[in-house]
């Protein structure tokens, strides 16, 4: 959904990834990359059933939810890094 507040236009997304659906993390990654390259401002709220020590201090072991959390964290790092590079390029609409 696109939202505009004053002069700022933002895409807002709500995402649900069911427990154990590891392949959905990759699908989310691909869709997020497309959206982030198309829009300057993106806000994602999600229930990913993914556990990672960055947002869950109680995470331990090597279960599916932890694996999904590791994958999701990797997505966040990669997308953030790509956006920083894209936004540094001349004549790019992203800031």
C-alpha positions as CSV (number, residue, x, y, z in Angstrom):
1,X,0.0,0.0,0.0
2,X,1.3,3.5,-0.9
3,X,1.0,6.2,1.8
4,X,1.8,9.8,1.5
5,X,2.4,12.1,4.5
6,X,3.2,15.7,3.5
7,X,5.9,15.3,0.8
8,X,7.0,11.8,1.8
9,X,5.6,8.8,-0.1
10,X,6.1,5.4,1.5
11,X,5.2,1.8,0.7
12,X,3.8,0.0,3.7
13,X,3.8,-3.8,3.6
14,X,2.5,-6.5,6.0
15,X,4.2,-9.9,5.6
16,X,3.4,-13.3,7.2
17,X,5.7,-16.3,6.8
18,X,4.2,-19.5,8.3
19,X,6.4,-21.6,10.6
20,X,8.8,-23.8,8.7
21,X,8.3,-22.2,5.3
22,X,12.0,-21.6,4.7
23,X,11.6,-21.1,1.0
24,X,9.2,-18.1,1.7
25,X,12.1,-16.2,3.2
26,X,13.8,-16.3,-0.3
27,X,10.6,-15.2,-2.0
28,X,10.3,-12.3,0.5
29,X,13.9,-11.3,-0.2
30,X,13.3,-11.2,-3.9
31,X,10.1,-9.1,-3.5
32,X,11.6,-6.8,-1.0
33,X,14.5,-6.1,-3.3
34,X,12.1,-5.1,-6.1
35,X,10.1,-2.9,-3.9
36,X,13.1,-1.2,-2.4
37,X,14.5,-0.4,-5.8
38,X,11.2,1.0,-6.9
39,X,10.4,3.2,-3.9
40,X,12.5,5.5,-1.8
41,X,10.8,4.8,1.5
42,X,9.6,1.3,2.5
43,X,8.2,0.1,5.8
44,X,7.7,-3.6,6.4
45,X,5.9,-5.1,9.4
46,X,6.0,-8.9,9.6
47,X,5.5,-12.1,11.5
48,X,8.2,-14.2,10.0
49,X,8.3,-17.0,12.6
50,X,12.0,-16.4,12.4
51,X,14.2,-16.2,15.5
52,X,17.5,-14.4,15.6
53,X,19.6,-13.2,18.5
54,X,19.4,-9.7,17.2
55,X,15.7,-9.5,18.0
56,X,15.2,-12.5,20.3
57,X,17.7,-12.9,23.2
58,X,16.3,-16.3,24.1
59,X,17.1,-17.9,20.7
60,X,19.2,-21.0,20.9
61,X,19.7,-24.3,19.2
62,X,19.6,-25.0,15.5
63,X,15.9,-25.4,14.7
64,X,13.9,-24.3,11.6
65,X,12.9,-21.0,13.2
66,X,16.5,-20.1,14.0
67,X,17.5,-21.0,10.4
68,X,14.8,-18.8,9.1
69,X,16.0,-16.0,11.4
70,X,19.5,-16.4,10.1
71,X,18.2,-16.2,6.6
72,X,16.1,-13.2,7.3
73,X,19.0,-11.4,9.0
74,X,21.1,-12.0,5.9
75,X,18.3,-10.6,3.7
76,X,18.2,-7.4,5.9
77,X,22.0,-7.0,5.7
78,X,22.1,-7.6,1.9
79,X,19.2,-5.3,1.1
80,X,20.5,-2.5,3.4
81,X,24.0,-2.8,1.8
82,X,22.6,-2.7,-1.8
83,X,20.4,0.3,-1.0
84,X,23.4,2.2,0.4
85,X,25.4,1.6,-2.8
86,X,22.4,2.5,-5.0
87,X,21.7,5.7,-3.2
88,X,25.3,6.8,-3.6
89,X,25.2,6.5,-7.4
90,X,24.7,9.8,-9.4
91,X,21.4,10.3,-11.1
92,X,19.7,7.7,-8.9
93,X,16.2,8.6,-7.7
94,X,16.8,7.0,-4.3
95,X,18.3,9.2,-1.6
